[in-house]
Amino acid sequence: MLVRRAVVRGPGSKFSRCISTHPMRHTVDVARAREQHAIYVEALEDLGLDIIRLDTDDDQPDSCFVEDTAVAHGGKALICRPAEESRRGEVGAVEAALSRYMRVRRADEPATVEGGDVLHLGERLISGLTRRTNSEGVRQLADWLEVKVDTVSDPEIMHLKSHVSHIRDGTVLVTRAFAGKPAFAGEERLIVPAGEDYASNVLSVNGTVLMPTGFPKTKALLEEEGVDVIVLEMTEFPKCDGAMTCLSILL
């Protein structure tokens, strides 16, 4: 899929109060997070994307993780219903922005569904059934987007894309623990080296992969496969259980 646009939203003043289980969540540096986010957005612009910037929402600490609020495919978008009630106020601005470019529909109760669970693989999607996305969410996703959605069930994890990322047509980057899942059987699987599982979440933009600093073995693996890699410092976002794909919606 050729990516032309990205929706982004910078961290607000209350970013350090985000929902997080990370042991270093109390050390979030909001100013540094904003600097890192700005460099991330600049990288997307350098790759030729038009950036749709949403106003920062200081009342929604997790709102920079805009990926969770919508899933776009085939000229339509499902506006998600986050599992955490405190995040449901994030979706209105995203719905308004996306409605200018495509048809949109909101997921309805009892569905919970978040974009961080949904992997785009050409003409099909793979969704996690996790702490954040349930089977009704997957059903509404498939019905509205009119696309095949395979599933990977693991109720212990937050999001599927913390464990697997799309690299290019036919290839995914995946942790060893998830590499054997039947949903990935038709894909070439690049296994994240031991000790670098966080690097399984990377953002592929038209043949170039953005990944976080600090994971040299994963970088080398991708480059050996002929992938162009851009490395970005993202130290503050893991403290809020966030990663590279979380910070944008690609259209």
C-alpha positions as CSV (number, residue, x, y, z in Angstrom):
1,M,0.0,0.0,0.0
2,L,1.4,3.4,-1.0
3,V,1.3,5.8,2.0
4,R,0.6,9.4,1.2
5,R,-0.5,11.0,4.5
6,A,0.1,10.6,8.2
7,V,-2.1,11.8,11.1
8,V,-0.1,12.9,14.1
9,R,-0.7,14.6,17.5
10,G,2.1,15.8,19.8
11,P,2.4,15.0,23.5
12,G,0.4,17.3,25.8
13,S,1.5,18.8,29.1
14,K,0.0,15.8,31.0
15,F,1.8,13.2,28.9
16,S,3.7,12.0,32.0
17,R,0.3,10.8,33.4
18,C,-0.3,8.4,30.6
19,I,-1.6,4.9,31.2
20,S,1.5,2.8,31.7
21,T,2.9,-0.3,33.4
22,H,6.5,0.6,32.6
23,P,8.7,0.7,35.7
24,M,10.3,4.0,34.6
25,R,6.9,5.8,33.9
26,H,7.6,8.3,36.7
27,T,10.7,9.6,34.8
28,V,9.0,10.8,31.6
29,D,10.5,14.0,30.4
30,V,7.7,15.8,28.5
31,A,9.9,18.4,26.9
32,R,12.2,15.7,25.5
33,A,9.2,13.7,24.3
34,R,8.0,16.7,22.4
35,E,11.4,17.1,20.8
36,Q,11.5,13.4,19.8
37,H,8.0,13.6,18.4
38,A,8.9,16.6,16.3
39,I,11.9,14.7,14.8
40,Y,9.6,11.7,14.1
41,V,7.2,14.0,12.2
42,E,10.1,15.6,10.3
43,A,11.2,12.1,9.3
44,L,7.7,11.3,7.9
45,E,7.8,14.6,6.0
46,D,11.2,13.8,4.6
47,L,9.8,10.5,3.3
48,G,7.2,12.5,1.3
49,L,4.1,12.3,3.4
50,D,1.6,15.0,3.9
51,I,1.1,15.5,7.6
52,I,-2.3,16.0,9.2
53,R,-1.6,17.6,12.5
54,L,-4.2,17.4,15.3
55,D,-4.2,20.0,18.1
56,T,-2.6,18.8,21.3
57,D,-5.1,17.7,23.9
58,D,-3.7,18.4,27.3
59,D,-6.7,16.6,28.9
60,Q,-5.9,13.3,27.2
61,P,-2.5,12.2,28.4
62,D,-2.3,9.3,25.9
63,S,-3.6,11.2,22.8
64,C,-0.2,11.3,21.1
65,F,-0.7,7.5,20.6
66,V,-3.1,8.4,17.8
67,E,-2.7,5.0,16.0
68,D,-5.1,3.4,18.6
69,T,-8.0,5.7,17.6
70,A,-8.7,4.5,14.0
71,V,-8.0,1.8,11.4
72,A,-8.0,3.0,7.8
73,H,-8.2,0.6,4.8
74,G,-9.6,0.8,1.3
75,G,-10.9,4.4,1.5
76,K,-12.7,3.9,4.8
77,A,-11.9,4.1,8.5
78,L,-13.2,2.5,11.6
79,I,-13.1,4.9,14.5
80,C,-12.0,2.8,17.3
81,R,-13.6,2.3,20.8
82,P,-10.6,2.1,23.1
83,A,-10.7,-0.4,26.0
84,E,-9.7,2.2,28.5
85,E,-12.6,4.4,29.1
86,S,-10.3,7.3,29.9
87,R,-9.1,7.2,26.2
88,R,-12.4,7.4,24.5
89,G,-12.4,11.2,24.4
90,E,-9.5,11.0,22.0
91,V,-11.5,9.8,19.0
92,G,-13.6,12.8,18.2
93,A,-10.7,14.9,16.7
94,V,-9.5,11.9,14.7
95,E,-12.9,11.2,13.4
96,A,-13.3,14.8,12.2
97,A,-9.9,14.8,10.5
98,L,-10.4,11.5,8.7
99,S,-13.9,12.3,7.6
100,R,-12.4,14.9,5.2
101,Y,-10.6,12.1,3.3
102,M,-12.7,9.0,3.6
103,R,-15.9,7.4,4.9
104,V,-15.8,6.8,8.6
105,R,-17.9,4.9,11.1
106,R,-17.5,4.5,14.9
107,A,-17.2,1.1,16.5
108,D,-20.1,0.5,18.8
109,E,-20.4,-1.1,22.3
110,P,-19.7,-3.8,23.3
111,A,-16.8,-3.7,20.8
112,T,-13.3,-2.7,22.0
113,V,-10.8,-2.2,19.3
114,E,-7.5,-0.3,19.0
115,G,-5.3,0.3,16.0
116,G,-2.2,-0.9,17.9
117,D,-3.7,-4.4,17.5
118,V,-4.2,-4.2,13.7
119,L,-1.4,-5.2,11.3
120,H,-1.9,-4.2,7.6
121,L,-0.7,-6.9,5.2
122,G,-1.9,-6.0,1.7
123,E,-5.4,-7.2,1.1
124,R,-5.8,-8.6,4.6
125,L,-5.5,-7.4,8.2
126,I,-4.3,-9.3,11.2
127,S,-5.8,-8.2,14.5
128,G,-4.8,-9.2,18.0
129,L,-7.4,-10.4,20.4
130,T,-5.8,-8.9,23.5
131,R,-6.4,-6.8,26.6
132,R,-7.5,-3.9,24.3
133,T,-9.4,-5.6,21.4
134,N,-12.2,-8.1,21.6
135,S,-13.9,-10.4,19.1
136,E,-16.8,-7.9,18.6
137,G,-14.3,-5.2,17.7
138,V,-12.7,-7.5,15.1
139,R,-16.1,-8.3,13.7
140,Q,-17.1,-4.6,13.3
141,L,-13.6,-3.9,11.8
142,A,-14.0,-6.6,9.1
143,D,-17.6,-5.7,8.3
144,W,-17.1,-2.0,7.9
145,L,-13.8,-2.1,6.1
146,E,-14.9,-5.1,4.0
147,V,-11.6,-6.9,4.4
148,K,-10.4,-10.3,5.6
149,V,-9.2,-10.1,9.2
150,D,-7.2,-12.9,10.6
151,T,-6.6,-13.0,14.4
152,V,-3.9,-13.8,16.9
153,S,-5.3,-14.4,20.4
154,D,-3.3,-13.6,23.5
155,P,-5.3,-12.0,26.3
156,E,-2.1,-11.3,28.3
157,I,-0.6,-8.7,25.9
158,M,-1.6,-5.1,25.3
159,H,-1.2,-4.8,21.5
160,L,-0.3,-7.3,18.8
161,K,2.0,-4.7,17.1
162,S,4.3,-4.7,20.1
163,H,5.3,-8.1,18.8
164,V,5.2,-7.9,15.0
165,S,5.5,-5.2,12.2
166,H,5.0,-5.1,8.5
167,I,8.2,-4.5,6.6
168,R,7.2,-4.9,3.0
169,D,4.8,-7.1,1.0
170,G,5.3,-10.6,2.2
171,T,7.6,-9.9,5.0
172,V,7.1,-9.2,8.7
173,L,9.5,-8.5,11.6
174,V,8.4,-10.6,14.6
175,T,9.5,-11.7,18.0
176,R,10.4,-15.4,18.4
177,A,7.4,-16.0,20.7
178,F,4.9,-14.9,18.0
179,A,6.7,-16.2,14.9
180,G,4.9,-19.5,14.9
181,K,1.4,-18.1,15.0
182,P,-0.7,-19.5,12.1
183,A,-1.8,-16.0,10.9
184,F,1.8,-15.4,9.8
185,A,2.3,-18.7,8.0
186,G,2.3,-17.1,4.6
187,E,4.8,-14.4,5.4
188,E,8.6,-14.3,5.4
189,R,9.4,-13.9,9.1
190,L,12.4,-11.9,10.2
191,I,13.0,-12.9,13.8
192,V,14.0,-10.1,16.2
193,P,17.3,-11.0,17.8
194,A,17.4,-12.0,21.4
195,G,17.2,-9.1,23.9
196,E,15.8,-6.7,21.3
197,D,12.0,-7.5,21.4
198,Y,11.1,-3.8,21.7
199,A,12.5,-3.3,18.3
200,S,9.8,-5.6,16.8
201,N,7.6,-2.4,16.5
202,V,8.9,-0.5,13.6
203,L,7.1,1.8,11.1
204,S,7.4,1.0,7.4
205,V,6.8,3.9,5.0
206,N,7.0,3.2,1.3
207,G,10.0,0.9,1.6
208,T,11.8,2.7,4.4
209,V,11.7,1.6,8.0
210,L,11.8,3.9,11.0
211,M,13.1,2.2,14.2
212,P,14.2,3.2,17.6
213,T,17.8,3.7,18.6
214,G,19.5,1.1,20.8
215,F,18.9,-2.1,18.8
216,P,21.9,-2.7,16.6
217,K,21.2,-6.4,15.9
218,T,17.7,-5.7,14.6
219,K,19.0,-2.8,12.5
220,A,21.7,-5.0,11.0
221,L,19.1,-7.8,10.3
222,L,16.9,-5.3,8.4
223,E,19.8,-3.9,6.4
224,E,21.0,-7.4,5.5
225,E,17.6,-7.9,3.9
226,G,18.1,-4.7,1.8
227,V,15.8,-2.5,3.9
228,D,16.5,1.2,4.2
229,V,16.5,2.1,7.9
230,I,16.2,5.4,9.7
231,V,17.0,5.3,13.4
232,L,15.3,7.7,15.8
233,E,15.7,8.4,19.5
234,M,12.5,7.5,21.2
235,T,13.5,7.1,24.8
236,E,10.4,8.7,26.4
237,F,7.6,6.8,24.6
238,P,8.4,3.3,25.9
239,K,8.0,4.7,29.4
240,C,4.3,5.2,28.5
241,D,4.0,1.8,26.8
242,G,4.3,3.4,23.4
243,A,6.4,2.6,20.3
244,M,7.1,3.7,16.8
245,T,3.8,2.9,15.0
246,C,1.7,4.3,17.9
247,L,2.5,7.9,17.0
248,S,0.8,8.1,13.6
249,I,-2.1,6.8,11.4
250,L,-0.9,6.1,7.9
251,L,-3.3,6.8,5.0
